[in-house]
Amino acid sequence: MEDATVGWIAAIIIGGAAGWLSEKFMESQMGTLVNLLLGICGGAIASLLLGIFGITVDGWPVYIPASFIGACILIWLARTLQRAA
């Protein structure tokens, strides 16, 4: 049976899509590269946070919403820190 984890190329593709969707959802004006980074980092952060609660992020169906949620969290965090500075 094939491993169900998401590979690097898939993480980049999913991360880009999740970053773009989160930019639209959060009404943020960021560039393509930042969207890509937000989606990838958001997926990693969401995977870590969900892992704390015992939820495993394996495969596309779980990684896509996890990346979206993680990217939204990062946009919110960036806005909060920017307002505080």
N, CA, C and O atoms as a Maestro MAE file, in Angstrom:
{
 s_m_m2io_version
 :::
 2.0.0
}

f_m_ct {
 s_m_title
 :::
 protein
 m_atom[340] {
  # First column is atom index #
  i_m_mmod_type
  r_m_x_coord
  r_m_y_coord
  r_m_z_coord
  i_m_residue_number
  s_m_chain_name
  s_m_pdb_residue_name
  s_m_pdb_atom_name
  i_m_atomic_number
  :::
  1 25 0.844 -1.181 0.000 1 A "MET " " N  " 7
  2 3 0.000 0.000 0.000 1 A "MET " " CA " 6
  3 2 0.885 1.239 0.000 1 A "MET " " C  " 6
  4 15 1.944 1.253 0.628 1 A "MET " " O  " 8
  5 25 0.462 2.245 -0.685 2 A "GLU " " N  " 7
  6 3 1.221 3.483 -0.836 2 A "GLU " " CA " 6
  7 2 1.087 4.365 0.405 2 A "GLU " " C  " 6
  8 15 0.048 4.379 1.065 2 A "GLU " " O  " 8
  9 25 2.152 5.097 0.707 3 A "ASP " " N  " 7
  10 3 2.158 6.010 1.848 3 A "ASP " " CA " 6
  11 2 1.167 7.143 1.593 3 A "ASP " " C  " 6
  12 15 1.112 7.686 0.490 3 A "ASP " " O  " 8
  13 25 0.392 7.494 2.602 4 A "ALA " " N  " 7
  14 3 -0.682 8.479 2.428 4 A "ALA " " CA " 6
  15 2 -0.242 9.905 2.699 4 A "ALA " " C  " 6
  16 15 -1.059 10.820 2.591 4 A "ALA " " O  " 8
  17 25 1.026 10.130 3.049 5 A "THR " " N  " 7
  18 3 1.456 11.488 3.353 5 A "THR " " CA " 6
  19 2 1.567 12.316 2.080 5 A "THR " " C  " 6
  20 15 1.664 11.782 0.975 5 A "THR " " O  " 8
  21 25 1.550 13.605 2.259 6 A "VAL " " N  " 7
  22 3 1.652 14.537 1.142 6 A "VAL " " CA " 6
  23 2 3.124 14.827 0.901 6 A "VAL " " C  " 6
  24 15 3.848 15.157 1.840 6 A "VAL " " O  " 8
  25 25 3.584 14.708 -0.348 7 A "GLY " " N  " 7
  26 3 4.973 14.963 -0.696 7 A "GLY " " CA " 6
  27 2 5.262 16.448 -0.827 7 A "GLY " " C  " 6
  28 15 4.364 17.280 -0.703 7 A "GLY " " O  " 8
  29 25 6.526 16.774 -1.079 8 A "TRP " " N  " 7
  30 3 6.945 18.170 -1.177 8 A "TRP " " CA " 6
  31 2 6.273 18.907 -2.327 8 A "TRP " " C  " 6
  32 15 5.822 20.041 -2.163 8 A "TRP " " O  " 8
  33 25 6.205 18.271 -3.480 9 A "ILE " " N  " 7
  34 3 5.592 18.935 -4.637 9 A "ILE " " CA " 6
  35 2 4.107 19.175 -4.384 9 A "ILE " " C  " 6
  36 15 3.579 20.243 -4.694 9 A "ILE " " O  " 8
  37 25 3.444 18.175 -3.821 10 A "ALA " " N  " 7
  38 3 2.030 18.337 -3.493 10 A "ALA " " CA " 6
  39 2 1.838 19.398 -2.424 10 A "ALA " " C  " 6
  40 15 0.866 20.152 -2.470 10 A "ALA " " O  " 8
  41 25 2.759 19.467 -1.454 11 A "ALA " " N  " 7
  42 3 2.666 20.489 -0.405 11 A "ALA " " CA " 6
  43 2 2.798 21.885 -0.999 11 A "ALA " " C  " 6
  44 15 2.125 22.814 -0.552 11 A "ALA " " O  " 8
  45 25 3.657 22.042 -2.002 12 A "ILE " " N  " 7
  46 3 3.813 23.336 -2.660 12 A "ILE " " CA " 6
  47 2 2.545 23.710 -3.427 12 A "ILE " " C  " 6
  48 15 2.085 24.850 -3.357 12 A "ILE " " O  " 8
  49 25 1.989 22.758 -4.148 13 A "ILE " " N  " 7
  50 3 0.764 23.018 -4.920 13 A "ILE " " CA " 6
  51 2 -0.401 23.332 -3.986 13 A "ILE " " C  " 6
  52 15 -1.116 24.315 -4.178 13 A "ILE " " O  " 8
  53 25 -0.581 22.491 -2.977 14 A "ILE " " N  " 7
  54 3 -1.668 22.704 -2.014 14 A "ILE " " CA " 6
  55 2 -1.435 23.992 -1.236 14 A "ILE " " C  " 6
  56 15 -2.370 24.754 -0.988 14 A "ILE " " O  " 8
  57 25 -0.175 24.233 -0.849 15 A "GLY " " N  " 7
  58 3 0.155 25.442 -0.106 15 A "GLY " " CA " 6
  59 2 -0.145 26.700 -0.897 15 A "GLY " " C  " 6
  60 15 -0.660 27.674 -0.348 15 A "GLY " " O  " 8
  61 25 0.172 26.685 -2.177 16 A "GLY " " N  " 7
  62 3 -0.133 27.833 -3.030 16 A "GLY " " CA " 6
  63 2 -1.622 28.090 -3.124 16 A "GLY " " C  " 6
  64 15 -2.076 29.230 -3.021 16 A "GLY " " O  " 8
  65 25 -2.380 27.020 -3.321 17 A "ALA " " N  " 7
  66 3 -3.836 27.155 -3.403 17 A "ALA " " CA " 6
  67 2 -4.418 27.615 -2.074 17 A "ALA " " C  " 6
  68 15 -5.286 28.486 -2.041 17 A "ALA " " O  " 8
  69 25 -3.940 27.030 -0.976 18 A "ALA " " N  " 7
  70 3 -4.446 27.414 0.347 18 A "ALA " " CA " 6
  71 2 -4.069 28.853 0.679 18 A "ALA " " C  " 6
  72 15 -4.871 29.586 1.258 18 A "ALA " " O  " 8
  73 25 -2.852 29.263 0.317 19 A "GLY " " N  " 7
  74 3 -2.435 30.645 0.547 19 A "GLY " " CA " 6
  75 2 -3.281 31.631 -0.232 19 A "GLY " " C  " 6
  76 15 -3.667 32.677 0.289 19 A "GLY " " O  " 8
  77 25 -3.572 31.296 -1.487 20 A "TRP " " N  " 7
  78 3 -4.405 32.165 -2.317 20 A "TRP " " CA " 6
  79 2 -5.826 32.252 -1.739 20 A "TRP " " C  " 6
  80 15 -6.391 33.341 -1.638 20 A "TRP " " O  " 8
  81 25 -6.396 31.103 -1.362 21 A "LEU " " N  " 7
  82 3 -7.744 31.098 -0.790 21 A "LEU " " CA " 6
  83 2 -7.806 31.872 0.523 21 A "LEU " " C  " 6
  84 15 -8.759 32.609 0.773 21 A "LEU " " O  " 8
  85 25 -6.785 31.700 1.357 22 A "SER " " N  " 7
  86 3 -6.787 32.415 2.629 22 A "SER " " CA " 6
  87 2 -6.625 33.919 2.415 22 A "SER " " C  " 6
  88 15 -7.192 34.715 3.163 22 A "SER " " O  " 8
  89 25 -5.850 34.315 1.392 23 A "GLU " " N  " 7
  90 3 -5.716 35.734 1.064 23 A "GLU " " CA " 6
  91 2 -7.074 36.323 0.690 23 A "GLU " " C  " 6
  92 15 -7.421 37.419 1.129 23 A "GLU " " O  " 8
  93 25 -7.834 35.599 -0.117 24 A "LYS " " N  " 7
  94 3 -9.162 36.072 -0.519 24 A "LYS " " CA " 6
  95 2 -10.114 36.088 0.665 24 A "LYS " " C  " 6
  96 15 -10.883 37.035 0.830 24 A "LYS " " O  " 8
  97 25 -10.071 35.043 1.494 25 A "PHE " " N  " 7
  98 3 -10.962 34.924 2.641 25 A "PHE " " CA " 6
  99 2 -10.685 36.004 3.679 25 A "PHE " " C  " 6
  100 15 -11.615 36.581 4.244 25 A "PHE " " O  " 8
  101 25 -9.408 36.278 3.930 26 A "MET " " N  " 7
  102 3 -9.014 37.262 4.939 26 A "MET " " CA " 6
  103 2 -8.908 38.675 4.362 26 A "MET " " C  " 6
  104 15 -8.560 39.613 5.080 26 A "MET " " O  " 8
  105 25 -9.206 38.831 3.075 27 A "GLU " " N  " 7
  106 3 -9.135 40.118 2.374 27 A "GLU " " CA " 6
  107 2 -7.783 40.787 2.593 27 A "GLU " " C  " 6
  108 15 -7.694 41.931 3.040 27 A "GLU " " O  " 8
  109 25 -6.756 40.048 2.270 28 A "SER " " N  " 7
  110 3 -5.379 40.506 2.427 28 A "SER " " CA " 6
  111 2 -4.786 40.737 1.048 28 A "SER " " C  " 6
  112 15 -5.175 40.066 0.092 28 A "SER " " O  " 8
  113 25 -3.861 41.662 0.927 29 A "GLN " " N  " 7
  114 3 -3.222 41.964 -0.352 29 A "GLN " " CA " 6
  115 2 -1.749 41.551 -0.292 29 A "GLN " " C  " 6
  116 15 -0.877 42.364 0.013 29 A "GLN " " O  " 8
  117 25 -1.490 40.298 -0.583 30 A "MET " " N  " 7
  118 3 -0.122 39.791 -0.564 30 A "MET " " CA " 6
  119 2 0.200 39.224 -1.934 30 A "MET " " C  " 6
  120 15 -0.698 38.942 -2.727 30 A "MET " " O  " 8
  121 25 1.469 39.061 -2.204 31 A "GLY " " N  " 7
  122 3 1.887 38.556 -3.499 31 A "GLY " " CA " 6
  123 2 1.837 37.040 -3.591 31 A "GLY " " C  " 6
  124 15 1.554 36.348 -2.613 31 A "GLY " " O  " 8
  125 25 2.116 36.546 -4.776 32 A "THR " " N  " 7
  126 3 2.062 35.119 -5.044 32 A "THR " " CA " 6
  127 2 3.057 34.335 -4.196 32 A "THR " " C  " 6
  128 15 2.715 33.283 -3.656 32 A "THR " " O  " 8
  129 25 4.272 34.830 -4.073 33 A "LEU " " N  " 7
  130 3 5.292 34.136 -3.290 33 A "LEU " " CA " 6
  131 2 4.902 34.073 -1.817 33 A "LEU " " C  " 6
  132 15 5.086 33.042 -1.169 33 A "LEU " " O  " 8
  133 25 4.369 35.160 -1.289 34 A "VAL " " N  " 7
  134 3 3.936 35.176 0.108 34 A "VAL " " CA " 6
  135 2 2.764 34.219 0.301 34 A "VAL " " C  " 6
  136 15 2.697 33.530 1.319 34 A "VAL " " O  " 8
  137 25 1.844 34.163 -0.655 35 A "ASN " " N  " 7
  138 3 0.735 33.211 -0.583 35 A "ASN " " CA " 6
  139 2 1.251 31.780 -0.517 35 A "ASN " " C  " 6
  140 15 0.775 30.973 0.281 35 A "ASN " " O  " 8
  141 25 2.215 31.480 -1.353 36 A "LEU " " N  " 7
  142 3 2.802 30.143 -1.379 36 A "LEU " " CA " 6
  143 2 3.434 29.814 -0.031 36 A "LEU " " C  " 6
  144 15 3.211 28.737 0.521 36 A "LEU " " O  " 8
  145 25 4.215 30.739 0.490 37 A "LEU " " N  " 7
  146 3 4.875 30.516 1.779 37 A "LEU " " CA " 6
  147 2 3.866 30.411 2.920 37 A "LEU " " C  " 6
  148 15 4.020 29.577 3.812 37 A "LEU " " O  " 8
  149 25 2.833 31.255 2.894 38 A "LEU " " N  " 7
  150 3 1.805 31.187 3.921 38 A "LEU " " CA " 6
  151 2 1.087 29.848 3.905 38 A "LEU " " C  " 6
  152 15 0.823 29.269 4.959 38 A "LEU " " O  " 8
  153 25 0.773 29.359 2.721 39 A "GLY " " N  " 7
  154 3 0.084 28.072 2.619 39 A "GLY " " CA " 6
  155 2 0.938 26.921 3.100 39 A "GLY " " C  " 6
  156 15 0.452 26.049 3.820 39 A "GLY " " O  " 8
  157 25 2.215 26.901 2.711 40 A "ILE " " N  " 7
  158 3 3.111 25.816 3.126 40 A "ILE " " CA " 6
  159 2 3.369 25.884 4.632 40 A "ILE " " C  " 6
  160 15 3.250 24.880 5.333 40 A "ILE " " O  " 8
  161 25 3.723 27.071 5.121 41 A "CYS " " N  " 7
  162 3 3.966 27.229 6.559 41 A "CYS " " CA " 6
  163 2 2.679 27.013 7.353 41 A "CYS " " C  " 6
  164 15 2.698 26.443 8.444 41 A "CYS " " O  " 8
  165 25 1.586 27.465 6.805 42 A "GLY " " N  " 7
  166 3 0.292 27.261 7.461 42 A "GLY " " CA " 6
  167 2 -0.058 25.789 7.587 42 A "GLY " " C  " 6
  168 15 -0.594 25.354 8.606 42 A "GLY " " O  " 8
  169 25 0.250 25.021 6.541 43 A "GLY " " N  " 7
  170 3 0.018 23.584 6.605 43 A "GLY " " CA " 6
  171 2 0.868 22.918 7.674 43 A "GLY " " C  " 6
  172 15 0.401 22.032 8.390 43 A "GLY " " O  " 8
  173 25 2.116 23.350 7.777 44 A "ALA " " N  " 7
  174 3 3.011 22.788 8.793 44 A "ALA " " CA " 6
  175 2 2.538 23.164 10.197 44 A "ALA " " C  " 6
  176 15 2.526 22.328 11.100 44 A "ALA " " O  " 8
  177 25 2.151 24.421 10.371 45 A "ILE " " N  " 7
  178 3 1.686 24.867 11.682 45 A "ILE " " CA " 6
  179 2 0.376 24.180 12.065 45 A "ILE " " C  " 6
  180 15 0.215 23.738 13.203 45 A "ILE " " O  " 8
  181 25 -0.545 24.089 11.133 46 A "ALA " " N  " 7
  182 3 -1.818 23.426 11.411 46 A "ALA " " CA " 6
  183 2 -1.595 21.946 11.706 46 A "ALA " " C  " 6
  184 15 -2.258 21.383 12.577 46 A "ALA " " O  " 8
  185 25 -0.668 21.309 10.989 47 A "SER " " N  " 7
  186 3 -0.360 19.904 11.260 47 A "SER " " CA " 6
  187 2 0.173 19.735 12.676 47 A "SER " " C  " 6
  188 15 -0.189 18.792 13.380 47 A "SER " " O  " 8
  189 25 1.033 20.654 13.083 48 A "LEU " " N  " 7
  190 3 1.585 20.616 14.436 48 A "LEU " " CA " 6
  191 2 0.488 20.826 15.478 48 A "LEU " " C  " 6
  192 15 0.398 20.078 16.451 48 A "LEU " " O  " 8
  193 25 -0.342 21.846 15.271 49 A "LEU " " N  " 7
  194 3 -1.412 22.132 16.233 49 A "LEU " " CA " 6
  195 2 -2.432 20.996 16.307 49 A "LEU " " C  " 6
  196 15 -2.870 20.618 17.394 49 A "LEU " " O  " 8
  197 25 -2.804 20.459 15.155 50 A "LEU " " N  " 7
  198 3 -3.752 19.342 15.158 50 A "LEU " " CA " 6
  199 2 -3.134 18.100 15.784 50 A "LEU " " C  " 6
  200 15 -3.831 17.319 16.432 50 A "LEU " " O  " 8
  201 25 -1.819 17.910 15.593 51 A "GLY " " N  " 7
  202 3 -1.120 16.774 16.198 51 A "GLY " " CA " 6
  203 2 -1.152 16.832 17.713 51 A "GLY " " C  " 6
  204 15 -1.188 15.793 18.374 51 A "GLY " " O  " 8
  205 25 -1.139 18.036 18.273 52 A "ILE " " N  " 7
  206 3 -1.230 18.191 19.725 52 A "ILE " " CA " 6
  207 2 -2.555 17.625 20.236 52 A "ILE " " C  " 6
  208 15 -2.620 17.071 21.333 52 A "ILE " " O  " 8
  209 25 -3.603 17.767 19.438 53 A "PHE " " N  " 7
  210 3 -4.924 17.260 19.813 53 A "PHE " " CA " 6
  211 2 -5.165 15.826 19.332 53 A "PHE " " C  " 6
  212 15 -6.273 15.305 19.452 53 A "PHE " " O  " 8
  213 25 -4.138 15.204 18.796 54 A "GLY " " N  " 7
  214 3 -4.247 13.808 18.371 54 A "GLY " " CA " 6
  215 2 -4.846 13.599 16.996 54 A "GLY " " C  " 6
  216 15 -5.216 12.476 16.652 54 A "GLY " " O  " 8
  217 25 -4.952 14.658 16.198 55 A "ILE " " N  " 7
  218 3 -5.502 14.542 14.843 55 A "ILE " " CA " 6
  219 2 -4.339 14.454 13.869 55 A "ILE " " C  " 6
  220 15 -3.498 15.351 13.814 55 A "ILE " " O  " 8
  221 25 -4.291 13.381 13.109 56 A "THR " " N  " 7
  222 3 -3.212 13.172 12.158 56 A "THR " " CA " 6
  223 2 -3.561 13.805 10.820 56 A "THR " " C  " 6
  224 15 -4.662 13.612 10.303 56 A "THR " " O  " 8
  225 25 -2.619 14.564 10.259 57 A "VAL " " N  " 7
  226 3 -2.821 15.206 8.966 57 A "VAL " " CA " 6
  227 2 -2.086 14.374 7.923 57 A "VAL " " C  " 6
  228 15 -0.894 14.568 7.686 57 A "VAL " " O  " 8
  229 25 -2.807 13.452 7.306 58 A "ASP " " N  " 7
  230 3 -2.259 12.588 6.261 58 A "ASP " " CA " 6
  231 2 -3.134 12.673 5.027 58 A "ASP " " C  " 6
  232 15 -4.353 12.515 5.102 58 A "ASP " " O  " 8
  233 25 -2.511 12.921 3.909 59 A "GLY " " N  " 7
  234 3 -3.222 12.921 2.638 59 A "GLY " " CA " 6
  235 2 -3.868 14.254 2.304 59 A "GLY " " C  " 6
  236 15 -3.993 15.143 3.146 59 A "GLY " " O  " 8
  237 25 -4.271 14.360 1.058 60 A "TRP " " N  " 7
  238 3 -4.846 15.581 0.497 60 A "TRP " " CA " 6
  239 2 -6.106 16.048 1.206 60 A "TRP " " C  " 6
  240 15 -6.219 17.237 1.502 60 A "TRP " " O  " 8
  241 25 -7.065 15.163 1.493 61 A "PRO " " N  " 7
  242 3 -8.336 15.659 2.046 61 A "PRO " " CA " 6
  243 2 -8.194 16.393 3.378 61 A "PRO " " C  " 6
  244 15 -9.011 17.261 3.688 61 A "PRO " " O  " 8
  245 25 -7.191 16.067 4.159 62 A "VAL " " N  " 7
  246 3 -6.993 16.730 5.444 62 A "VAL " " CA " 6
  247 2 -5.996 17.877 5.322 62 A "VAL " " C  " 6
  248 15 -6.123 18.883 6.021 62 A "VAL " " O  " 8
  249 25 -5.002 17.738 4.438 63 A "TYR " " N  " 7
  250 3 -3.953 18.743 4.317 63 A "TYR " " CA " 6
  251 2 -4.474 20.048 3.708 63 A "TYR " " C  " 6
  252 15 -3.993 21.125 4.059 63 A "TYR " " O  " 8
  253 25 -5.432 19.966 2.819 64 A "ILE " " N  " 7
  254 3 -5.964 21.170 2.179 64 A "ILE " " CA " 6
  255 2 -6.634 22.102 3.203 64 A "ILE " " C  " 6
  256 15 -6.258 23.272 3.279 64 A "ILE " " O  " 8
  257 25 -7.606 21.628 3.987 65 A "PRO " " N  " 7
  258 3 -8.196 22.547 4.973 65 A "PRO " " CA " 6
  259 2 -7.210 22.937 6.077 65 A "PRO " " C  " 6
  260 15 -7.286 24.044 6.609 65 A "PRO " " O  " 8
  261 25 -6.290 22.041 6.423 66 A "ALA " " N  " 7
  262 3 -5.289 22.367 7.442 66 A "ALA " " CA " 6
  263 2 -4.399 23.512 6.955 66 A "ALA " " C  " 6
  264 15 -4.091 24.423 7.724 66 A "ALA " " O  " 8
  265 25 -3.985 23.476 5.692 67 A "SER " " N  " 7
  266 3 -3.169 24.549 5.130 67 A "SER " " CA " 6
  267 2 -3.940 25.857 5.091 67 A "SER " " C  " 6
  268 15 -3.389 26.914 5.398 67 A "SER " " O  " 8
  269 25 -5.196 25.795 4.719 68 A "PHE " " N  " 7
  270 3 -6.037 26.992 4.670 68 A "PHE " " CA " 6
  271 2 -6.176 27.613 6.059 68 A "PHE " " C  " 6
  272 15 -6.007 28.821 6.226 68 A "PHE " " O  " 8
  273 25 -6.482 26.787 7.044 69 A "ILE " " N  " 7
  274 3 -6.648 27.276 8.417 69 A "ILE " " CA " 6
  275 2 -5.339 27.842 8.940 69 A "ILE " " C  " 6
  276 15 -5.318 28.904 9.561 69 A "ILE " " O  " 8
  277 25 -4.246 27.130 8.688 70 A "GLY " " N  " 7
  278 3 -2.939 27.600 9.137 70 A "GLY " " CA " 6
  279 2 -2.543 28.915 8.496 70 A "GLY " " C  " 6
  280 15 -1.993 29.788 9.167 70 A "GLY " " O  " 8
  281 25 -2.814 29.070 7.202 71 A "ALA " " N  " 7
  282 3 -2.495 30.319 6.510 71 A "ALA " " CA " 6
  283 2 -3.345 31.466 7.040 71 A "ALA " " C  " 6
  284 15 -2.852 32.585 7.183 71 A "ALA " " O  " 8
  285 25 -4.620 31.201 7.335 72 A "CYS " " N  " 7
  286 3 -5.478 32.237 7.929 72 A "CYS " " CA " 6
  287 2 -4.951 32.651 9.297 72 A "CYS " " C  " 6
  288 15 -4.967 33.834 9.638 72 A "CYS " " O  " 8
  289 25 -4.485 31.686 10.079 73 A "ILE " " N  " 7
  290 3 -3.907 31.999 11.385 73 A "ILE " " CA " 6
  291 2 -2.675 32.881 11.226 73 A "ILE " " C  " 6
  292 15 -2.492 33.834 11.984 73 A "ILE " " O  " 8
  293 25 -1.831 32.572 10.249 74 A "LEU " " N  " 7
  294 3 -0.632 33.373 10.020 74 A "LEU " " CA " 6
  295 2 -0.961 34.789 9.564 74 A "LEU " " C  " 6
  296 15 -0.309 35.741 9.993 74 A "LEU " " O  " 8
  297 25 -1.960 34.943 8.704 75 A "ILE " " N  " 7
  298 3 -2.375 36.283 8.276 75 A "ILE " " CA " 6
  299 2 -2.905 37.071 9.471 75 A "ILE " " C  " 6
  300 15 -2.568 38.243 9.643 75 A "ILE " " O  " 8
  301 25 -3.727 36.436 10.290 76 A "TRP " " N  " 7
  302 3 -4.254 37.089 11.475 76 A "TRP " " CA " 6
  303 2 -3.127 37.487 12.426 76 A "TRP " " C  " 6
  304 15 -3.131 38.593 12.968 76 A "TRP " " O  " 8
  305 25 -2.171 36.593 12.629 77 A "LEU " " N  " 7
  306 3 -1.034 36.877 13.510 77 A "LEU " " CA " 6
  307 2 -0.201 38.038 12.980 77 A "LEU " " C  " 6
  308 15 0.215 38.905 13.747 77 A "LEU " " O  " 8
  309 25 0.047 38.058 11.662 78 A "ALA " " N  " 7
  310 3 0.813 39.151 11.059 78 A "ALA " " CA " 6
  311 2 0.089 40.481 11.232 78 A "ALA " " C  " 6
  312 15 0.725 41.491 11.533 78 A "ALA " " O  " 8
  313 25 -1.223 40.497 11.049 79 A "ARG " " N  " 7
  314 3 -1.991 41.727 11.224 79 A "ARG " " CA " 6
  315 2 -1.947 42.193 12.667 79 A "ARG " " C  " 6
  316 15 -1.806 43.386 12.937 79 A "ARG " " O  " 8
  317 25 -2.068 41.250 13.597 80 A "THR " " N  " 7
  318 3 -2.038 41.597 15.019 80 A "THR " " CA " 6
  319 2 -0.695 42.182 15.409 80 A "THR " " C  " 6
  320 15 -0.640 43.188 16.115 80 A "THR " " O  " 8
  321 25 0.388 41.567 14.959 81 A "LEU " " N  " 7
  322 3 1.719 42.059 15.274 81 A "LEU " " CA " 6
  323 2 1.988 43.399 14.614 81 A "LEU " " C  " 6
  324 15 2.669 44.249 15.188 81 A "LEU " " O  " 8
  325 25 1.459 43.596 13.406 82 A "GLN " " N  " 7
  326 3 1.660 44.857 12.702 82 A "GLN " " CA " 6
  327 2 0.941 45.998 13.415 82 A "GLN " " C  " 6
  328 15 1.463 47.110 13.485 82 A "GLN " " O  " 8
  329 25 -0.241 45.735 13.939 83 A "ARG " " N  " 7
  330 3 -0.982 46.760 14.679 83 A "ARG " " CA " 6
  331 2 -0.300 47.104 15.992 83 A "ARG " " C  " 6
  332 15 -0.340 48.253 16.432 83 A "ARG " " O  " 8
  333 25 0.324 46.118 16.620 84 A "ALA " " N  " 7
  334 3 0.976 46.316 17.908 84 A "ALA " " CA " 6
  335 2 2.276 47.112 17.765 84 A "ALA " " C  " 6
  336 15 2.715 47.763 18.713 84 A "ALA " " O  " 8
  337 25 2.886 47.059 16.587 85 A "ALA " " N  " 7
  338 3 4.172 47.745 16.395 85 A "ALA " " CA " 6
  339 2 4.014 49.210 16.098 85 A "ALA " " C  " 6
  340 15 5.007 49.914 15.913 85 A "ALA " " O  " 8
  :::
 }
 m_bond[339] {
  # First column is bond index #
  i_m_from
  i_m_to
  i_m_order
  :::
  1 1 2 1
  2 2 3 1
  3 3 4 2
  4 3 5 1
  5 5 6 1
  6 6 7 1
  7 7 8 2
  8 7 9 1
  9 9 10 1
  10 10 11 1
  11 11 12 2
  12 11 13 1
  13 13 14 1
  14 14 15 1
  15 15 16 2
  16 15 17 1
  17 17 18 1
  18 18 19 1
  19 19 20 2
  20 19 21 1
  21 21 22 1
  22 22 23 1
  23 23 24 2
  24 23 25 1
  25 25 26 1
  26 26 27 1
  27 27 28 2
  28 27 29 1
  29 29 30 1
  30 30 31 1
  31 31 32 2
  32 31 33 1
  33 33 34 1
  34 34 35 1
  35 35 36 2
  36 35 37 1
  37 37 38 1
  38 38 39 1
  39 39 40 2
  40 39 41 1
  41 41 42 1
  42 42 43 1
  43 43 44 2
  44 43 45 1
  45 45 46 1
  46 46 47 1
  47 47 48 2
  48 47 49 1
  49 49 50 1
  50 50 51 1
  51 51 52 2
  52 51 53 1
  53 53 54 1
  54 54 55 1
  55 55 56 2
  56 55 57 1
  57 57 58 1
  58 58 59 1
  59 59 60 2
  60 59 61 1
  61 61 62 1
  62 62 63 1
  63 63 64 2
  64 63 65 1
  65 65 66 1
  66 66 67 1
  67 67 68 2
  68 67 69 1
  69 69 70 1
  70 70 71 1
  71 71 72 2
  72 71 73 1
  73 73 74 1
  74 74 75 1
  75 75 76 2
  76 75 77 1
  77 77 78 1
  78 78 79 1
  79 79 80 2
  80 79 81 1
  81 81 82 1
  82 82 83 1
  83 83 84 2
  84 83 85 1
  85 85 86 1
  86 86 87 1
  87 87 88 2
  88 87 89 1
  89 89 90 1
  90 90 91 1
  91 91 92 2
  92 91 93 1
  93 93 94 1
  94 94 95 1
  95 95 96 2
  96 95 97 1
  97 97 98 1
  98 98 99 1
  99 99 100 2
  100 99 101 1
  101 101 102 1
  102 102 103 1
  103 103 104 2
  104 103 105 1
  105 105 106 1
  106 106 107 1
  107 107 108 2
  108 107 109 1
  109 109 110 1
  110 110 111 1
  111 111 112 2
  112 111 113 1
  113 113 114 1
  114 114 115 1
  115 115 116 2
  116 115 117 1
  117 117 118 1
  118 118 119 1
  119 119 120 2
  120 119 121 1
  121 121 122 1
  122 122 123 1
  123 123 124 2
  124 123 125 1
  125 125 126 1
  126 126 127 1
  127 127 128 2
  128 127 129 1
  129 129 130 1
  130 130 131 1
  131 131 132 2
  132 131 133 1
  133 133 134 1
  134 134 135 1
  135 135 136 2
  136 135 137 1
  137 137 138 1
  138 138 139 1
  139 139 140 2
  140 139 141 1
  141 141 142 1
  142 142 143 1
  143 143 144 2
  144 143 145 1
  145 145 146 1
  146 146 147 1
  147 147 148 2
  148 147 149 1
  149 149 150 1
  150 150 151 1
  151 151 152 2
  152 151 153 1
  153 153 154 1
  154 154 155 1
  155 155 156 2
  156 155 157 1
  157 157 158 1
  158 158 159 1
  159 159 160 2
  160 159 161 1
  161 161 162 1
  162 162 163 1
  163 163 164 2
  164 163 165 1
  165 165 166 1
  166 166 167 1
  167 167 168 2
  168 167 169 1
  169 169 170 1
  170 170 171 1
  171 171 172 2
  172 171 173 1
  173 173 174 1
  174 174 175 1
  175 175 176 2
  176 175 177 1
  177 177 178 1
  178 178 179 1
  179 179 180 2
  180 179 181 1
  181 181 182 1
  182 182 183 1
  183 183 184 2
  184 183 185 1
  185 185 186 1
  186 186 187 1
  187 187 188 2
  188 187 189 1
  189 189 190 1
  190 190 191 1
  191 191 192 2
  192 191 193 1
  193 193 194 1
  194 194 195 1
  195 195 196 2
  196 195 197 1
  197 197 198 1
  198 198 199 1
  199 199 200 2
  200 199 201 1
  201 201 202 1
  202 202 203 1
  203 203 204 2
  204 203 205 1
  205 205 206 1
  206 206 207 1
  207 207 208 2
  208 207 209 1
  209 209 210 1
  210 210 211 1
  211 211 212 2
  212 211 213 1
  213 213 214 1
  214 214 215 1
  215 215 216 2
  216 215 217 1
  217 217 218 1
  218 218 219 1
  219 219 220 2
  220 219 221 1
  221 221 222 1
  222 222 223 1
  223 223 224 2
  224 223 225 1
  225 225 226 1
  226 226 227 1
  227 227 228 2
  228 227 229 1
  229 229 230 1
  230 230 231 1
  231 231 232 2
  232 231 233 1
  233 233 234 1
  234 234 235 1
  235 235 236 2
  236 235 237 1
  237 237 238 1
  238 238 239 1
  239 239 240 2
  240 239 241 1
  241 241 242 1
  242 242 243 1
  243 243 244 2
  244 243 245 1
  245 245 246 1
  246 246 247 1
  247 247 248 2
  248 247 249 1
  249 249 250 1
  250 250 251 1
  251 251 252 2
  252 251 253 1
  253 253 254 1
  254 254 255 1
  255 255 256 2
  256 255 257 1
  257 257 258 1
  258 258 259 1
  259 259 260 2
  260 259 261 1
  261 261 262 1
  262 262 263 1
  263 263 264 2
  264 263 265 1
  265 265 266 1
  266 266 267 1
  267 267 268 2
  268 267 269 1
  269 269 270 1
  270 270 271 1
  271 271 272 2
  272 271 273 1
  273 273 274 1
  274 274 275 1
  275 275 276 2
  276 275 277 1
  277 277 278 1
  278 278 279 1
  279 279 280 2
  280 279 281 1
  281 281 282 1
  282 282 283 1
  283 283 284 2
  284 283 285 1
  285 285 286 1
  286 286 287 1
  287 287 288 2
  288 287 289 1
  289 289 290 1
  290 290 291 1
  291 291 292 2
  292 291 293 1
  293 293 294 1
  294 294 295 1
  295 295 296 2
  296 295 297 1
  297 297 298 1
  298 298 299 1
  299 299 300 2
  300 299 301 1
  301 301 302 1
  302 302 303 1
  303 303 304 2
  304 303 305 1
  305 305 306 1
  306 306 307 1
  307 307 308 2
  308 307 309 1
  309 309 310 1
  310 310 311 1
  311 311 312 2
  312 311 313 1
  313 313 314 1
  314 314 315 1
  315 315 316 2
  316 315 317 1
  317 317 318 1
  318 318 319 1
  319 319 320 2
  320 319 321 1
  321 321 322 1
  322 322 323 1
  323 323 324 2
  324 323 325 1
  325 325 326 1
  326 326 327 1
  327 327 328 2
  328 327 329 1
  329 329 330 1
  330 330 331 1
  331 331 332 2
  332 331 333 1
  333 333 334 1
  334 334 335 1
  335 335 336 2
  336 335 337 1
  337 337 338 1
  338 338 339 1
  339 339 340 2
  :::
 }
}
